[in-house]
Amino acid sequence: MTDLDLGGMSLEEAEREIYAHIVSRNPEHDFEPTLDRVREACDLLGSPQDAYKVIHLTGTNGKTSTARMTESLVREHGLRTGLFTSPHLTTVRERIQIDGEPIALEDFVRLWLEVAPIIHLVDARATAAGGPRMSFFEVLVVLAFAAFADAPVDVAVIEVGMGGVWDATNVATGEVAVVTPVGLDHQEWLGDSLADIAAEKSGIIKDGAAVVMAAQSESVEPVLDAAIEERGARAYREGEALEVMERQPGVGGQLATLRTAAATYTDIFIPLYGPYQAHNALLALAATELLLAAGGEPASLAGETVEAAFAQVSSPGRLEAVRTAPLILVDAAHNPHGIEALVSALDESFAFETLVGVVGILKDKDADGILAALEPALAHVVLTASSSPRAVPVEELEPLANEIFGEDRITVAESLPDAIDAAVQRSERDSDLGAGVLVVGSITLVAEARVLTGADRRKGQGKAR
């Protein structure tokens, strides 16, 4: 039973109403370059973002998986954790996790009732000054910060929504900043060049922070290095202090030997596929060492603690098997850089004779680049669209795909259920053994595929362990 006054609504109804209100605001991909509204809301709430230590993550791909691994490592050391990631797949509560679990339904509703008056006050002040209300993402960031302070947590692992300098999460001060590989994405908001995008993402690096940096391109590394030097930060770079020394694909994931500034961790099992997940694990290890060092030199972590933490990591929607016979995989890669990493993982970990893609892409993405990167891996592609208003209509996607795949390798389906059915039939027709289906191209498409296949209802869904 709940003691909340919900006016006769159930908790489930209240959650739906709250989400409808939040999602009616400017979407997370449409933001203004200011932190004023978020900072004002946090000030009115007593600066909850300052109540715990913060590991802050940015980059183009790998942020969510790295954040999940980092959270698991920190929690395995006996610390209470908060985890903020985006986007969500099934429920918005996935974005705000306490000790590896999405915030409880009742706690989410209670949190909204407590924070909403502050949100509305900031809205009123902003609109009176001629500005917009707080955006969808800004509201969720404030809710997350408040939830973590209320829990309370010892450490919050926080993934940016987009960029860094003007990202709503950047009102927090990260003792450790993690920069995963930077590629082209969100150019409309972050800039057209890798250097411009890197400059935006470098904004999470705070004065005196420790910075864990993935291997970067020649255009990106000097920009990050300049920010690190300017802010007196300490850098731990992949290729120098950090290295994936060995890696062996295996059943259900891979074994890796990872070297950090403090130690070498041998034969660590990572229950995720793809070379990039070993590199994500390396960043997570280094970030955890630095957080626990509390500003000093990083010290090695106990091997059994590391093994236990990685063993319980999951990453829903990232090369996830949602059905067998034929095997249906879903992957949320939605830019060429992510697709290239996905194709590498498919080649390494799966032996498909025939792989059929179900592909849907959102309007602000590089459709040509995504389709071109997928082409070598797919025998056939079924074009479709998610229910998102940002989805590219199939009639617009088809001519692009024709140029890359050719008409004989394309099927068009207006709905996702029809697309998956057509892909299954095609894969089984073309191969008795080794047939598979890959749903890819947008996070909304993957989220809907997980619901259709029941993956969202599996025991442990949404959990980090």
C-alpha positions as CSV (number, residue, x, y, z in Angstrom):
1,M,0.0,0.0,0.0
2,T,1.1,3.6,-0.7
3,D,0.5,6.6,1.5
4,L,0.7,8.9,-1.5
5,D,-2.4,11.0,-2.4
6,L,-2.8,10.2,-6.1
7,G,-6.4,11.3,-6.4
8,G,-7.7,7.8,-7.0
9,M,-5.1,6.9,-9.6
10,S,-3.0,3.7,-9.3
11,L,0.8,4.0,-9.2
12,E,0.9,2.7,-12.8
13,E,-1.6,5.4,-13.9
14,A,0.4,8.1,-12.1
15,E,3.6,7.0,-13.8
16,R,2.0,7.2,-17.2
17,E,0.6,10.7,-16.4
18,I,4.0,11.9,-15.1
19,Y,5.8,10.6,-18.2
20,A,3.2,12.1,-20.5
21,H,3.8,15.5,-18.8
22,I,7.6,15.2,-19.0
23,V,7.7,14.0,-22.6
24,S,5.4,16.9,-23.7
25,R,8.4,19.2,-23.2
26,N,11.3,19.8,-25.6
27,P,12.9,16.5,-26.5
28,E,16.3,15.6,-25.3
29,H,17.9,16.0,-28.7
30,D,16.5,19.6,-28.9
31,F,18.3,21.7,-26.3
32,E,19.4,25.3,-25.7
33,P,23.1,26.0,-24.9
34,T,22.5,26.9,-21.2
35,L,22.7,25.2,-17.8
36,D,20.8,28.0,-16.1
37,R,17.4,26.2,-15.7
38,V,19.0,23.0,-14.4
39,R,21.3,24.9,-12.1
40,E,18.4,27.0,-10.7
41,A,16.3,23.9,-10.0
42,C,19.2,22.1,-8.3
43,D,20.0,25.2,-6.2
44,L,16.3,25.3,-5.0
45,L,16.6,21.6,-4.1
46,G,19.7,22.2,-2.0
47,S,22.3,21.1,-4.7
48,P,21.6,17.4,-4.6
49,Q,24.3,16.8,-7.3
50,D,27.0,17.7,-4.7
51,A,25.9,15.1,-2.1
52,Y,27.9,12.2,-3.5
53,K,31.0,11.5,-5.6
54,V,30.5,11.5,-9.4
55,I,31.9,9.6,-12.3
56,H,30.9,11.4,-15.4
57,L,30.9,9.8,-18.9
58,T,30.8,11.2,-22.4
59,G,31.8,10.0,-25.9
60,T,29.9,8.9,-29.0
61,N,29.5,5.2,-28.5
62,G,30.0,2.9,-25.6
63,K,28.9,5.3,-22.8
64,T,26.0,3.2,-21.5
65,S,27.8,-0.1,-21.4
66,T,30.9,1.5,-19.8
67,A,28.6,3.2,-17.2
68,R,26.9,-0.1,-16.4
69,M,30.3,-1.8,-15.9
70,T,31.6,1.1,-13.8
71,E,28.5,1.1,-11.6
72,S,28.8,-2.7,-11.0
73,L,32.5,-2.4,-10.1
74,V,31.8,0.4,-7.6
75,R,28.8,-1.4,-6.1
76,E,30.8,-4.6,-5.7
77,H,33.1,-2.6,-3.4
78,G,30.3,-2.1,-0.9
79,L,29.4,1.4,-2.0
80,R,25.8,2.4,-2.6
81,T,25.4,3.6,-6.2
82,G,23.3,5.7,-8.5
83,L,23.3,5.2,-12.2
84,F,21.9,7.7,-14.8
85,T,21.9,6.6,-18.4
86,S,19.9,7.4,-21.5
87,P,17.8,6.7,-23.4
88,H,15.5,4.1,-21.9
89,L,14.1,1.0,-23.7
90,T,10.9,0.2,-21.8
91,T,10.3,2.5,-18.9
92,V,11.7,5.9,-18.1
93,R,12.6,4.6,-14.6
94,E,15.4,2.6,-16.3
95,R,17.3,5.9,-16.6
96,I,17.5,6.4,-12.8
97,Q,18.9,3.3,-11.0
98,I,19.7,2.8,-7.3
99,D,22.1,-0.1,-6.5
100,G,21.7,-1.5,-10.0
101,E,17.8,-1.5,-10.0
102,P,15.5,1.0,-11.8
103,I,14.0,3.4,-9.3
104,A,10.9,1.7,-7.7
105,L,7.6,2.8,-9.1
106,E,6.3,4.2,-5.8
107,D,9.7,6.1,-5.2
108,F,9.5,7.5,-8.7
109,V,6.0,8.9,-8.2
110,R,6.9,10.2,-4.7
111,L,10.0,11.9,-6.1
112,W,7.9,13.6,-8.8
113,L,5.4,14.9,-6.3
114,E,8.3,16.4,-4.2
115,V,10.3,17.9,-7.1
116,A,7.5,19.0,-9.4
117,P,6.8,22.3,-7.5
118,I,10.4,23.3,-8.1
119,I,10.2,22.3,-11.8
120,H,7.1,24.4,-12.2
121,L,8.6,27.3,-10.4
122,V,11.7,27.3,-12.7
123,D,9.3,26.9,-15.7
124,A,7.4,30.0,-14.6
125,R,10.5,32.1,-14.1
126,A,11.9,31.0,-17.5
127,T,8.8,31.6,-19.5
128,A,8.3,35.0,-17.8
129,A,11.8,36.0,-19.0
130,G,10.8,34.9,-22.5
131,G,12.5,31.5,-22.5
132,P,11.3,27.9,-22.7
133,R,10.2,25.6,-20.0
134,M,12.7,23.0,-18.7
135,S,13.2,20.3,-21.3
136,F,12.4,16.6,-21.1
137,F,16.1,15.8,-20.4
138,E,16.6,18.6,-18.0
139,V,13.7,17.4,-15.8
140,L,15.0,13.8,-15.8
141,V,18.5,15.0,-14.8
142,V,17.1,17.0,-11.9
143,L,14.9,14.0,-10.8
144,A,18.0,11.7,-10.9
145,F,20.2,14.0,-8.9
146,A,17.4,14.4,-6.3
147,A,16.8,10.6,-6.2
148,F,20.5,9.9,-5.6
149,A,20.6,12.4,-2.8
150,D,17.4,11.0,-1.3
151,A,18.6,7.4,-1.4
152,P,21.3,8.4,-0.4
153,V,24.1,7.0,-2.7
154,D,27.8,7.2,-2.1
155,V,28.7,7.4,-5.8
156,A,26.7,8.4,-8.9
157,V,27.8,7.2,-12.3
158,I,26.3,9.7,-14.8
159,E,26.2,9.4,-18.5
160,V,25.7,12.6,-20.5
161,G,22.7,12.9,-22.8
162,M,24.6,14.6,-25.6
163,G,27.9,16.5,-25.8
164,G,29.2,17.8,-22.5
165,V,29.6,21.6,-22.2
166,W,25.9,22.3,-22.3
167,D,24.6,18.9,-21.3
168,A,22.2,19.1,-18.4
169,T,24.3,16.6,-16.4
170,N,27.2,19.0,-16.5
171,V,26.1,20.9,-13.4
172,A,27.6,18.0,-11.5
173,T,31.3,17.9,-10.7
174,G,32.9,14.6,-11.6
175,E,35.9,13.6,-9.7
176,V,36.5,11.2,-12.6
177,A,35.7,12.0,-16.2
178,V,35.5,9.1,-18.8
179,V,35.7,9.8,-22.5
180,T,34.7,6.9,-24.7
181,P,35.6,7.0,-28.5
182,V,34.4,10.2,-30.1
183,G,32.9,10.0,-33.6
184,L,30.4,11.9,-35.8
185,D,26.9,12.0,-34.3
186,H,24.4,14.8,-33.5
187,Q,26.2,17.1,-35.8
188,E,23.3,19.5,-35.9
189,W,23.9,20.3,-32.3
190,L,27.5,19.4,-31.6
191,G,29.3,20.5,-34.8
192,D,30.3,19.1,-38.2
193,S,33.8,18.1,-37.4
194,L,35.4,15.7,-34.9
195,A,37.3,18.5,-33.4
196,D,34.2,20.5,-32.8
197,I,32.4,17.5,-31.2
198,A,35.4,16.7,-29.1
199,A,35.5,20.3,-27.8
200,E,31.8,20.0,-26.7
201,K,32.5,16.6,-25.0
202,S,35.6,17.9,-23.2
203,G,33.3,20.1,-21.2
204,I,32.8,17.5,-18.6
205,I,36.5,17.6,-17.6
206,K,36.6,19.6,-14.3
207,D,39.5,21.3,-12.7
208,G,41.9,18.8,-11.1
209,A,39.8,15.8,-12.2
210,A,41.1,12.4,-13.2
211,V,40.4,11.7,-16.9
212,V,40.1,8.2,-18.4
213,M,40.4,8.4,-22.1
214,A,39.7,5.8,-24.8
215,A,41.9,5.7,-27.9
216,Q,40.9,8.6,-30.1
217,S,41.4,9.7,-33.6
218,E,44.1,12.3,-34.6
219,S,41.5,15.0,-34.8
220,V,40.1,14.4,-31.3
221,E,43.1,13.7,-29.1
222,P,44.7,17.2,-29.3
223,V,41.4,18.8,-28.4
224,L,41.0,16.6,-25.3
225,D,44.6,17.0,-24.4
226,A,44.3,20.8,-24.5
227,A,41.2,20.7,-22.1
228,I,43.1,18.4,-19.7
229,E,46.1,20.7,-19.6
230,E,44.0,23.8,-19.2
231,R,42.1,22.4,-16.3
232,G,45.0,20.8,-14.5
233,A,43.5,17.4,-14.9
234,R,45.3,14.0,-14.8
235,A,45.0,11.9,-17.9
236,Y,45.0,8.1,-18.1
237,R,45.1,7.2,-21.8
238,E,44.3,4.0,-23.6
239,G,47.5,3.0,-25.4
240,E,49.7,4.4,-22.7
241,A,48.5,3.8,-19.1
242,L,45.7,1.5,-20.3
243,E,45.7,-1.5,-22.6
244,V,43.6,-4.4,-23.6
245,M,46.5,-6.9,-23.7
246,E,44.7,-10.1,-24.7
247,R,41.2,-11.0,-25.7
248,Q,39.5,-14.3,-26.5
249,P,35.9,-14.6,-27.6
250,G,34.0,-17.3,-25.8
251,V,30.5,-18.7,-25.1
252,G,28.4,-15.9,-23.8
253,G,31.0,-13.2,-24.1
254,Q,34.8,-13.0,-23.9
255,L,37.9,-13.4,-21.7
256,A,40.2,-10.4,-21.5
257,T,43.4,-9.4,-19.9
258,L,43.3,-5.7,-19.1
259,R,46.2,-3.5,-18.0
260,T,45.6,-0.3,-16.0
261,A,47.9,2.2,-14.4
262,A,47.7,0.1,-11.2
263,A,47.5,-3.5,-12.2
264,T,47.1,-6.2,-14.8
265,Y,43.8,-8.2,-14.5
266,T,44.1,-11.5,-16.3
267,D,41.4,-13.7,-17.8
268,I,38.5,-11.5,-16.7
269,F,35.2,-12.8,-18.1
270,I,33.0,-10.1,-19.7
271,P,29.5,-11.4,-20.6
272,L,29.2,-9.1,-23.6
273,Y,30.2,-9.5,-27.2
274,G,32.5,-7.5,-29.4
275,P,36.1,-6.1,-29.1
276,Y,34.7,-2.7,-28.1
277,Q,33.2,-4.2,-24.9
278,A,36.6,-5.2,-23.7
279,H,37.8,-1.6,-24.3
280,N,34.7,-0.4,-22.4
281,A,35.6,-2.7,-19.5
282,L,39.1,-1.3,-19.5
283,L,37.8,2.2,-19.1
284,A,35.4,1.1,-16.3
285,L,38.3,-0.5,-14.4
286,A,40.5,2.5,-14.6
287,A,37.6,4.9,-13.6
288,T,36.8,2.7,-10.5
289,E,40.5,2.6,-9.5
290,L,40.7,6.4,-9.7
291,L,37.5,7.0,-7.8
292,L,38.5,4.7,-4.9
293,A,41.9,6.4,-4.8
294,A,40.1,9.6,-3.8
295,G,42.6,11.9,-5.6
296,G,45.7,9.8,-5.0
297,E,47.5,7.3,-7.2
298,P,45.2,4.5,-8.4
299,A,45.6,1.2,-6.6
300,S,44.8,-2.3,-7.8
301,L,41.3,-3.8,-7.1
302,A,40.9,-7.3,-5.7
303,G,40.7,-9.8,-8.5
304,E,37.7,-11.7,-7.1
305,T,35.8,-8.4,-6.7
306,V,36.5,-7.5,-10.3
307,E,35.4,-10.9,-11.6
308,A,32.2,-10.8,-9.5
309,A,31.4,-7.3,-10.8
310,F,31.8,-8.0,-14.5
311,A,30.0,-11.4,-14.2
312,Q,26.8,-9.6,-13.3
313,V,26.9,-6.9,-16.0
314,S,24.2,-6.8,-18.7
315,S,23.6,-4.3,-21.5
316,P,20.0,-4.6,-22.8
317,G,19.7,-3.6,-26.4
318,R,23.4,-4.1,-27.1
319,L,23.9,-7.1,-29.3
320,E,21.2,-8.9,-27.3
321,A,19.6,-12.2,-28.2
322,V,15.8,-11.8,-27.8
323,R,14.7,-15.0,-29.5
324,T,16.1,-18.3,-30.8
325,A,15.3,-20.5,-33.8
326,P,16.1,-18.4,-35.7
327,L,18.3,-16.3,-33.5
328,I,17.1,-12.7,-33.4
329,L,19.6,-10.1,-32.2
330,V,18.9,-6.5,-31.4
331,D,21.4,-3.7,-31.3
332,A,20.9,0.0,-30.7
333,A,23.8,1.1,-32.9
334,H,22.5,4.2,-34.7
335,N,25.6,5.9,-36.3
336,P,28.2,4.6,-38.7
337,H,30.9,4.4,-35.9
338,G,28.6,2.2,-33.8
339,I,27.6,0.1,-36.8
340,E,31.2,-0.6,-37.7
341,A,31.8,-1.9,-34.1
342,L,28.7,-4.0,-34.3
343,V,29.8,-5.6,-37.6
344,S,33.1,-6.5,-36.1
345,A,31.4,-8.2,-33.2
346,L,29.1,-10.1,-35.5
347,D,32.0,-11.4,-37.5
348,E,33.9,-12.5,-34.4
349,S,31.2,-14.0,-32.2
350,F,28.5,-15.4,-34.6
351,A,28.7,-17.8,-37.5
352,F,25.7,-16.8,-39.6
353,E,25.3,-18.4,-43.0
354,T,22.5,-15.9,-43.6
355,L,21.8,-12.7,-41.6
356,V,18.8,-10.6,-42.5
357,G,18.6,-7.1,-41.2
358,V,15.5,-5.3,-40.0
359,V,16.5,-1.6,-40.3
360,G,14.8,1.6,-39.3
361,I,16.5,4.9,-38.9
362,L,15.6,8.3,-37.3
363,K,15.6,11.5,-39.3
364,D,18.6,13.2,-37.7
365,K,20.9,10.2,-38.3
366,D,23.3,9.4,-41.2
367,A,21.1,6.9,-43.0
368,D,23.6,6.5,-45.9
369,G,26.5,5.9,-43.6
370,I,24.4,3.4,-41.5
371,L,23.2,1.4,-44.5
372,A,26.7,1.4,-46.1
373,A,28.3,0.1,-42.9
374,L,25.7,-2.7,-42.6
375,E,25.9,-3.8,-46.2
376,P,28.8,-6.3,-45.8
377,A,27.1,-8.1,-42.9
378,L,23.6,-8.5,-44.3
379,A,22.4,-10.9,-47.0
380,H,19.1,-9.1,-47.2
381,V,17.5,-6.0,-45.5
382,V,13.9,-5.4,-44.5
383,L,13.2,-1.7,-44.3
384,T,10.7,-0.5,-41.7
385,A,10.1,2.4,-39.3
386,S,9.5,2.6,-35.6
387,S,6.5,4.4,-34.1
388,S,8.7,7.5,-33.4
389,P,7.6,10.7,-35.1
390,R,11.3,11.1,-36.0
391,A,11.5,7.8,-37.9
392,V,12.4,8.1,-41.6
393,P,9.4,6.8,-43.6
394,V,10.2,3.6,-45.5
395,E,9.4,5.2,-48.9
396,E,12.3,7.7,-48.2
397,L,14.6,5.0,-46.9
398,E,14.1,2.7,-49.8
399,P,15.9,4.7,-52.6
400,L,18.9,5.1,-50.3
401,A,19.0,1.4,-49.6
402,N,18.6,0.6,-53.3
403,E,21.8,2.4,-54.1
404,I,23.7,0.4,-51.5
405,F,22.1,-3.0,-51.5
406,G,20.3,-3.2,-54.9
407,E,16.6,-3.9,-55.3
408,D,16.9,-7.7,-55.1
409,R,18.3,-7.5,-51.5
410,I,15.5,-5.2,-50.2
411,T,12.0,-5.9,-48.7
412,V,9.8,-3.1,-47.4
413,A,7.4,-3.5,-44.4
414,E,5.3,-0.7,-43.0
415,S,5.2,-2.2,-39.5
416,L,7.8,-3.7,-37.3
417,P,5.9,-7.0,-36.6
418,D,5.6,-7.5,-40.4
419,A,9.2,-6.6,-40.8
420,I,10.4,-9.1,-38.3
421,D,8.1,-11.8,-39.7
422,A,9.4,-11.1,-43.2
423,A,13.0,-11.3,-42.0
424,V,12.5,-14.6,-40.2
425,Q,10.9,-16.1,-43.2
426,R,13.6,-14.8,-45.5
427,S,16.4,-16.1,-43.2
428,E,14.9,-19.5,-42.9
429,R,14.3,-19.8,-46.6
430,D,17.9,-18.9,-47.5
431,S,19.6,-21.1,-44.9
432,D,18.6,-24.2,-43.0
433,L,21.4,-23.7,-40.5
434,G,23.1,-20.5,-39.3
435,A,20.2,-18.3,-40.1
436,G,19.7,-15.1,-38.1
437,V,17.9,-11.7,-37.9
438,L,19.4,-8.4,-36.7
439,V,17.1,-5.5,-35.7
440,V,19.2,-2.4,-35.8
441,G,19.3,1.3,-36.8
442,S,17.6,3.2,-34.0
443,I,17.1,2.8,-30.3
444,T,13.3,3.2,-30.6
445,L,13.2,0.4,-33.1
446,V,15.2,-1.9,-30.8
447,A,13.0,-0.9,-27.8
448,E,9.8,-1.9,-29.8
449,A,11.4,-5.1,-30.9
450,R,12.2,-6.1,-27.4
451,V,8.6,-5.5,-26.4
452,L,7.3,-7.6,-29.3
453,T,9.6,-10.5,-28.5
454,G,9.0,-10.3,-24.7
455,A,12.6,-9.5,-23.9
456,D,11.5,-6.6,-21.8
457,R,9.6,-8.9,-19.5
458,R,12.4,-11.3,-18.7
459,K,13.5,-11.8,-15.2
460,G,16.2,-9.4,-14.4
461,Q,15.4,-7.0,-17.3
462,G,16.7,-3.5,-16.6
463,K,19.0,-4.8,-13.8
464,A,22.7,-4.5,-13.7
465,R,23.0,-7.8,-12.0
